[in-house]
Amino acid sequence: MTLTEHETAAPDVRIARARTARAAVPVDNHAAFPSSLRRADPLALLARQDRDRVPELLPLRYGRMAASPLAYFRGAALPAAADLAMTPRTGFRVQACGDAQLANFGLFTAQGRRLVFDFADFGETLPAPWEWDVKRLAASFEVTARENGHAPAQRRRTVLAAVEAYRLAMHDFARRTPLDIFFAAADARTLRVVAAHRLGPGQRRIAGARRLTEIRDGQLRLAAHPPAVVPAGRLAGDGDPATLTERLGVVLTQYRRTLGPARRALLDRYRLADAARMATGPGDAGTRCWVALLVRTGTGDPLFLQVKEARPSVLQEYTGAAGAAGPGRRVAAGQRLIQATGDVFLGWAHTTGFDGRAADFHVRRLRDDPSAVDVTTMTPDVLRAHARLCGWTLARAHARTGDALAIAAYLGAGPAFAEAVRQFAAACADQNERDHAALRQAIRLGHVTAAPAS
């Protein structure tokens, strides 16, 4: 996103604007959660998203969301956006993640085998109010801490840790140069705490090639793990296998054109060997998402690309903003803006989709090392460390794309904003439990079809 004249004005002008915003929208106002009388029906919003999803995958979506309040929360990005749109706005925009829940952050092995912590999902990214991301993040920690059976006092400290980490980081970034912000690294001690949970003896790690592939007829192929991963040759109801593979090849050809010369040369060392449809998390289940197995000519070394159908952000109707040149490019551009850990294979395509209609796709490397951390097994101390990392990472993304000085001035020097957002998070978690119960009731009454969670 392009900075406005407000964001490049003299520091005293930007601080004065922040003080005006704080007077118009006191930080205490952020504690309010929309009343049930004002809220849109969340099940109706979810059903609206179903219209252009793969029908055979919709029961899987609802089965996953019905599994627990946390699973429901993860899948309810559109209802969350509708709720956030009714909350106070300070007037400062950033390139928002759009779905800044803790499950959309992860650990990665970067260049040089260096372990980093960063965003892991970008499907909803769009310019939007910074406070929406902060509230969504805080609520995700409250919901997760309840899922883990943490005591109220522990939950409170975890949520405050996330928001205070954001506030303190934003004050730090407000004093730094844009280059300092761009290359800022997370606190190594906190990173080690979360990494120890992920890499500890109770956490089983399997390399991507072993997780996703098998040897079939003497060749490396994608293994079937239905319904999560279904190779193109075993699909029914979404076109014949030959047509599916051919269309994926067309998408990859269009995608190649969005890469620079050096990256095209790197991609050209690989050829498409197999493809499978993936059913991703609760929010994306039902959308068309593919894993493409490419192998290096002569050696068979694998490269996995995720080819994901891109749709308008859930924030779009509530912000009036839209991604330039289509959803695929919006996601790729947003990822480059907010993710510090670059992806050399990041790109997009606009071409005929797998159902024969024009569609947009977001393409990125599917990492061999699983980035997801099992937050449901985290102790209060580890979850709190995870909260601090997420809050800091979110602040860095917002500082890279918005006015860090103005946001820091609005946040102020005390914990008032964090306490207000903590109250919002608790109210949001209460409502999330009621919405989850409503979904389960709709399934019991036969109004919604759900498959067993997997």
N, C-alpha and C positions, 0 to 999 in steps of 0.2 A: 504494500500500500504506500501511497505517496504522502509525505508529511505536508500538512497545511501550513499557512502563514502563522497560525496560532502556535503551532508546535515548533516553529523556528524563530519566534520572536525573542526579544531580549528576556533574560531570566526573570527580572522583576515583573515584567508584563505577564509571564506565564504563572508566576507565583500568585500575582494578584487575581488572575483568572481562577486559580484553584481556590483561593479564599472566597471568591464570589460563589463558586460552586458549593463550597462547604456551608456557606450561609443559606443557600437555596435548598440544598439537600444535606441536612445534618447527618453525621455518620450514624447516629442512633436510628435513623429511618431505615437503614439497611437490615434491621432485625425483622421487618415485616414480611410475612409470607402471604400471598393472595388468599382471600377467603374462599371457601368452597362455593359460595354463590357467584363468584366472579370467574372461577376457573372453567376452562373448556373441558368437556368430557374426555378424559385421557384415552378411553377405549375407542372413542370415535376418531380421535387423532391418529391412533395406531392403525385403525382400519383404513383410514385415508391413505396411509403409506402402503398398504397392501395392494393397491390397485395395479401397480406396475411392477410387482415382485413375482418371483417364480411361484406359481400356485402350490406346487408340490412341496415347497420348502416352508410355507407359512405355518403348518402345524408344528414344525420344528422350532420356528421362532417363538411361538407362544408356549410351547413346552419348556423351552429354556427360560423364558421370562417368568413362568409360573413357579419355577423351582424354589425361589427364595426372594425375599424383599431386595436383596442385593442384586440378584440376577434381573429382577424387574427394573430396578434403578438403572442398570447398565443399558437396558434395551429401550428406555423411555426418553430418548434424547429430544424428540419432538414435544411431548408433554412438558418436559423441563424447560424447553425454549419458550413455550407458551406461558408458563408460570413466570419465568425471568423477565419476559417482556412487560409484565405488569408491576415490576419492582422499580424503585427510584433509579434514575440515571444521572450521572454527574456531568455528562457531556463530553467525556474524553474517550476517544476510540483507539483501539489497537487492532492488530491482526489477531483475532481471537481464535483459540482452538475450536470453540464451538461445542465441544463435549469434553470439558476438562475434568473428567472423573479420574480417580487414581488408576483405574485399569488401563487408561490410555497413556500411561507413562511406563517406561521400562528401562532395563539395563541392556547395554549393547557392547559388543567388542568392536572398538573402532580401529582405525589404521594403527599398525604397530602393536596390535593385541591389547590396546589400552581400554580399560573398562570405563564406560561413560553412562550417564543417566540422562534420558531425554524423552521427548514425546514419541509415541508409538502409533498414533492414529490421527488422521487429518481430514477425514471425510466431511466434516462439518465446518472447517475453517472458513472464516469470513471476517471482514472488518465489522466490529461490534463493540459495545461498551465493555470495558475491562472488568467491571464488577461482576458481569455475568459469569465469566470464567472462574473468578474467585469463589463465588457462591456455589457454583456447581461442584467445584473441587472440595470445598468445605463440607457440603452435604454428603459427598461420596465417602468421606472419612467417618462421618457420623453413622451412616448406614452400615459401613463395613465394621466399625467397632461394635455396633449392636449385633451384627451377624456373628462376630467372634466372641460374644458374651462378655465384653469388657464392661466394667462397672461405670456408672454415670460419671464419676470424677475422672476416671481414665479417659473416657470418651471426650470429656470437656477439654482435657489437656491436649489430646491429639488434634482436635479441630483447631484450637487456639494455636498450636504449633504450626499448622499449615498456613494460617492467615498471618500470623506474626512473622513467619519466615518470608512471606511475600512482602509484607510492609518493610521489614528491615532490609531486604535485598533491594527493594525499590529505592529506599533512601541511599543505599550504597551506589546503585546505578545512576542516580541523579547527580552524583558527584564525579562520575567517570566520563571519559570520552566515548564517542560511538565505537571506536576501534576496541577500547577496553571492554565494552559491553559485548561486542561481537565475539571476542575470544575468551570471555569469562568462563571459568571452570568451577564445578560444584565443590563443596567442602569435602576434602578427601576422607576425613574421619567419619562423617555421616554416610558417605558412599560406601565405606567399608562395612558399616553396620548392616546396611541393606544387602550388600553383596554377600556377606557372610550367611544371611538367611537364605539367599538364593542358591549359593554354592555349597551349603553345609551338607552333612551326611544324610539328612532327611530329604534333600532335594535331588531327585534323579534327573540327570541331564543326558539327552541323547542328541547326537549331531543330526543336522537337518537331513543329510543324505540317508542316514539310517532310519529316520522317522518317516520319511516321505517316499522312499523308493524300495524297489525289489528287483531282483534279476529275473527277467521273464524272457524265455526263448533266447537266452544268452545275451540279452540287452538290458541296460538299465532303464527301468520304467517306473512310473508313479504307482505306488501301492494303493489299494483300495482300503479305506477306513470309513465305510458308510455309517451315518449320512454325512460325516464331516468332510470326507474326501472321496469323490467318486470319479474314477478315470473316464475320459470321454467315451471310450469304447463300451462302457457299461451303463451309459445314461439312457433314459427313456423319457420321452415327452419334451425334449428340448432340442430336437433335431437329430439327424443321423450322425454317427461318429465322424465319418469322413467330412461332412459339411462343417461340423463343429471345429475340427482341427484346421480346416481350410480357412474358416472365418477368423480363428485365432491368429493364423499366419498373416491375414490381412491387417488385423489390429496391430500386430507387432511390426509390420512394415510401415504403417502410419506412425507408430510410436517412434521408430528409429529416426524418423525425420526431425523429431523434437530434441534429439541429442546433438551435442557438439561434435566436431570432427573426430577428436580423440576418443570420445566415448562410443561413437559409432564404430570406430576401428576396433575397440575392445569388444563390443557386442558381436561384431562380424566374425570373431574367432569361435563363436558358438553357433550351433544349429538346433532348431526345434526338434526334440525327440518325442515328447509326450505332453499331454495336457489333462488336467482334471478339474472338476468343479469343486470349490471349497465352500463349506458353510461356516462362516466366521462367527463372531460373538453374537449375543442376543439382539443387539441393535441392527446388525447388518444381515442377519439370517433372512433369507428370502431374496436378497439381491444377488445378482450374478457376479460371482467372484471366482477367478480361475488361477490356478498355479500352472505355470508353464515350465517344463523341464527342458533346459537347453544343455547340450553337452559339447565339450570342446572337441573339435575335429582332431582325430588321431589318438587322443588320450582318453576320452570319455569323461573327463572331469565335469561335474555337474554345476550348473548355475540355475537357481530358482528365481523366477520372476512372478510377482503377484499382479494379475491383471484384473482390476476391480472396476465394475461399472460405477461411474460417478454420477451423482444426482444433485439437484439443488440442495444447498445447505438447509438444515432445519431452522437456521436463524434468518433465512432470506426474507420471509414474509413479515418478520418482526423488525427488521432493520431497514428495509428498502434497498439494501445493497445486493449486488449480483456479481458473480465472478465474470471477469472479462473473458470473452472467447470460449465460453462453455464451462461446464462443471469440471471436466478433466483437467483443464489448464488451471482452473481456480484452485483445485486441490494441490497440484504440483507447485504452483507459485506460493501458496500458503505454507506448504511444507518447507520450502526453501527459506521462507521468512522466519518461521518460528523454531525450526529444528536446527540446533547447532551442529549435530552430527550429520554431515552430508551423505547423500546417496548418489553414487556416480551413475546409477542406472535409472534415476528418477526421470519420468517423462509422462506423456499423455497421448491420447489418440481420439480422433472423432471419425467414426466410420460406421459401417453396417454392423449392427450388434448380432448376438447369437440367435436372436429371434427374427432376424431379417430386417429389423428397423434400425434407423440411424441412432447411434448411441455414443456416449462419451466414456472414456476409460482413463483411469489413473494407474500408471505402471510404476512399480518400484521393485527393488530386490527383496525377496523373501529370505531373511537372514537364516543362516545355518544354525546359529545359536539362539535358542528360544529366549525372547526378551521378557516374557510375562513372568511376574512374580506372583506366587500364590499368596494373596493377601489374607485369605481366610485362615491361614495357619500362623499369622503373625501375633506375637505377644504385644502387649501395650507399648513396651519400649521400642520394639522394632517398627511397629506401625507409626509411632510418633516420629521416628527417624525418617521413615518413608514420607510422612507428611511434610517434614521440613524440606526434604529434597524436592518434592513436588511443588511446594510453595515457592522455593527459590527458582526452580526451572521455569515456572509460569511467569514469575517476575522478569526473568531474563528475556523471555519471548516478548512480553509486553514492552519492556524497555527498548528492545531492538526495533520495534515497529510503532511505538507511540511516544508520548511525552512523559518520560520518567520523572522529570522535575515537577511537572504539574500534578501527576498522580501521587508522588511522594508528599507534596505540599498538602494535597487533599487528605491523605491518610493521617497526617499529623504525627506527633511524637509519642503518643500514648497508645494504650491497648483498646481504646473505645471502639474503633472500627472492628477489630478482631472479635470483641465481645458481641457486637451487634450481629456479625455474620455467624457467630456460633449459635445465637438464638435462631437466626434464619435456618441454619442447618438442622437444628433439632426439630423445628416445625416442619421442615421439608421431609425429614425422615419419618415423622409421624404420618404425614399425608402419603408418603410413599408406601407405608405399610397398609394404609386403607386402600390405595390404588391396587396394590398387589392382591389384597383380599378380594377386591371387586373383579379382578381378572380371573382368579381361581373360581369365584362364584359363577362368572359367565361361562367358564369351561364346564363346570358341573351341570349347568342348566342347558348345555348344548348350544349356546349362542356363539361360542368360539371353539374351534377345533384345535386340539393340541396333541402333539406326539410326546412320548416320554423323553425327558431331557437326556442329552448325550454330551 
